[in-house]
């Protein structure tokens, strides 16, 4: 085992210029992450220096067997915390051999929206709060819960310490450091209200990079839970009943919102979001109706309401923003399994480009 560990941790740069690039993409379900590695002859620091690659789309639900080739376009590079050295992780999006983006390629449309001159001029900032649940392998029951049974009621677990209240901290801390090493702008972590549930925050990130960073952070978490023998769940309501669900609250601001008088811009943006509430809900994650019930720090899925410091609202404006008269707001509707390319670009499109 010691030789195996030595080989896994070998620093390739001691003997070669070659590096390993792990190409990452999103499969046909829109939530399954896939990856495979290839050897590159020298270190690279820009995705344009990497070759396009292909894979069998018939095995990921993205192509027919008789014409199964899907092409990977490298879009963003991150340092690899597993192989380290000059080795990299490569976030890719997916195309047909003729260059048409797949239906499951949500990054393509997001990049179009963020490159629009009106959107680019506003320098859209995002901070995404990714909640998730750690499950015991094979039984699919939250970590720290008695198998087939329940822990005590919610209350002691949020941001808690102690073996009877906090479950999975080693995984969470390993993920935190892996994200920092990779170059992801992770801004914090905390234990959540339901035991076995945690949160990490990515941002502030600008435009399409928010989606790149969150997807790679999810990939790192999948890899770390794989190593720990624990299952990662992004289900928005993993346990029915009197337990909190899991969301991906999305904090947002534009250049105009961050300037003096920005509160008026924020209020106008929120009004637009209210007019397109149903359309946004449909794009904000599967199973979200089980979470947005009007209880457990949510607004009812059929109701749009905003307020200052109100965690039961669709949109929450912070006290600091109210006090300063400028800043950001939080869209609390997205589910934990939302696609960040879809949510971030849709918020920008509605608040900047859409004319009611």
BELCOR-V836948 format. One record per backbone hydrogen bond with DSSP energy under -1.0 kcal/mol. CO is the residue of the C=O (numbers start at 0). NH is the residue of the N-H. E is the energy in kcal/mol with one decimal. If there is no record, write none. Layout:
# BELCOR-V836948
co = {CO & CO}
nh = {NH & NH}
e = {E & E}
This chain:
# BELCOR-V836948
co = {0 & 1 & 2 & 3 & 4 & 6 & 10 & 11 & 11 & 18 & 19 & 20 & 21 & 22 & 23 & 24 & 26 & 31 & 33 & 35 & 37 & 39 & 45 & 46 & 52 & 54 & 54 & 55 & 56 & 56 & 56 & 59 & 63 & 67 & 69 & 70 & 71 & 72 & 75 & 77 & 79 & 83 & 86 & 87 & 88 & 89 & 90 & 90 & 92 & 93 & 94 & 95 & 99 & 101 & 103 & 105 & 106 & 107 & 108 & 109 & 110 & 112 & 115 & 116 & 119 & 121 & 123 & 124 & 125 & 126 & 127 & 129 & 131 & 132 & 133 & 134 & 135 & 136 & 140 & 141 & 145 & 156 & 161 & 161 & 167 & 168 & 169 & 170 & 171 & 172 & 173 & 174 & 175 & 176 & 177 & 178 & 178 & 181 & 183 & 184 & 187 & 189 & 193 & 195 & 196 & 197 & 198 & 199 & 200 & 201 & 204 & 205 & 206 & 207 & 208 & 209 & 210 & 211 & 212 & 213 & 214 & 215 & 216 & 217 & 218 & 219 & 220 & 221 & 222 & 223 & 224 & 230 & 232 & 235 & 240 & 245 & 246 & 248 & 249 & 250 & 251 & 252 & 253 & 256 & 258 & 260 & 261 & 262 & 263 & 264 & 265 & 266 & 267 & 268 & 269 & 270 & 271 & 273 & 275 & 276 & 277 & 279 & 280 & 283 & 286 & 287 & 290 & 291 & 299 & 304 & 304 & 306 & 309 & 313 & 314 & 315 & 316 & 317 & 318 & 319 & 320 & 320 & 324 & 328 & 329 & 330 & 333 & 334 & 338 & 339 & 340 & 341 & 342 & 343 & 344 & 345 & 346 & 347 & 348}
nh = {4 & 5 & 6 & 7 & 8 & 9 & 13 & 14 & 15 & 39 & 87 & 37 & 89 & 35 & 91 & 33 & 29 & 26 & 24 & 22 & 20 & 18 & 48 & 49 & 71 & 56 & 69 & 58 & 59 & 61 & 62 & 27 & 66 & 56 & 54 & 94 & 52 & 92 & 90 & 88 & 83 & 86 & 79 & 21 & 77 & 23 & 74 & 75 & 72 & 101 & 70 & 98 & 95 & 104 & 105 & 109 & 110 & 111 & 112 & 113 & 114 & 115 & 119 & 120 & 122 & 254 & 206 & 252 & 204 & 250 & 201 & 199 & 197 & 232 & 142 & 230 & 139 & 138 & 135 & 144 & 148 & 159 & 164 & 165 & 171 & 172 & 173 & 174 & 175 & 176 & 177 & 178 & 179 & 180 & 181 & 182 & 183 & 78 & 185 & 202 & 200 & 198 & 196 & 133 & 191 & 131 & 189 & 129 & 186 & 127 & 125 & 208 & 209 & 211 & 212 & 213 & 214 & 215 & 216 & 217 & 218 & 219 & 220 & 221 & 222 & 223 & 224 & 225 & 226 & 227 & 229 & 134 & 132 & 245 & 242 & 335 & 130 & 128 & 330 & 126 & 328 & 124 & 257 & 326 & 261 & 263 & 265 & 266 & 267 & 268 & 269 & 270 & 271 & 272 & 273 & 274 & 275 & 276 & 279 & 280 & 281 & 282 & 283 & 334 & 289 & 291 & 292 & 300 & 302 & 313 & 314 & 316 & 312 & 331 & 306 & 329 & 308 & 321 & 322 & 323 & 324 & 325 & 262 & 251 & 315 & 249 & 247 & 337 & 342 & 343 & 344 & 345 & 346 & 347 & 348 & 349 & 350 & 351 & 353}
e = {-2.5 & -2.1 & -2.4 & -2.6 & -2.3 & -1.1 & -1.5 & -2.1 & -1.8 & -2.6 & -2.0 & -1.9 & -3.1 & -1.8 & -2.6 & -2.9 & -1.5 & -3.8 & -2.4 & -2.8 & -2.7 & -2.6 & -2.1 & -1.7 & -3.8 & -1.1 & -2.1 & -1.3 & -1.1 & -3.0 & -1.1 & -2.1 & -1.3 & -3.4 & -1.8 & -2.0 & -1.6 & -1.7 & -2.6 & -3.2 & -2.2 & -1.8 & -1.9 & -2.6 & -2.6 & -3.2 & -2.8 & -1.6 & -2.6 & -1.8 & -3.2 & -2.3 & -2.6 & -1.6 & -1.5 & -1.7 & -2.9 & -1.7 & -2.2 & -2.7 & -1.4 & -1.2 & -3.1 & -2.0 & -1.2 & -2.8 & -1.7 & -1.7 & -2.2 & -3.3 & -2.4 & -2.1 & -2.5 & -2.6 & -3.1 & -2.6 & -1.8 & -1.1 & -3.5 & -2.0 & -2.8 & -1.8 & -1.8 & -2.9 & -2.0 & -2.9 & -2.3 & -2.3 & -2.3 & -2.3 & -2.2 & -2.4 & -1.9 & -2.7 & -2.3 & -1.1 & -2.2 & -1.9 & -2.3 & -3.3 & -2.4 & -1.9 & -1.8 & -2.8 & -2.8 & -2.5 & -2.0 & -2.8 & -2.8 & -2.7 & -2.2 & -1.5 & -1.7 & -1.8 & -2.8 & -2.1 & -2.4 & -2.2 & -2.2 & -2.4 & -2.2 & -2.6 & -2.0 & -2.5 & -2.3 & -2.4 & -2.6 & -1.9 & -2.0 & -1.8 & -2.7 & -3.1 & -2.4 & -2.3 & -2.2 & -1.9 & -2.3 & -2.9 & -2.8 & -1.9 & -2.0 & -2.7 & -1.7 & -2.6 & -1.8 & -1.2 & -2.3 & -2.5 & -1.9 & -2.3 & -2.5 & -2.0 & -1.7 & -2.2 & -2.2 & -1.5 & -1.2 & -1.2 & -2.3 & -2.7 & -2.0 & -1.1 & -1.2 & -3.0 & -1.5 & -2.9 & -1.8 & -1.8 & -1.9 & -2.4 & -1.5 & -2.4 & -1.3 & -2.6 & -1.9 & -2.7 & -2.8 & -2.2 & -2.8 & -2.5 & -1.9 & -1.0 & -2.3 & -2.8 & -2.6 & -2.6 & -2.3 & -1.8 & -2.4 & -2.1 & -1.5 & -2.1 & -2.2 & -1.9 & -2.7 & -2.6 & -2.4 & -2.2 & -2.5}
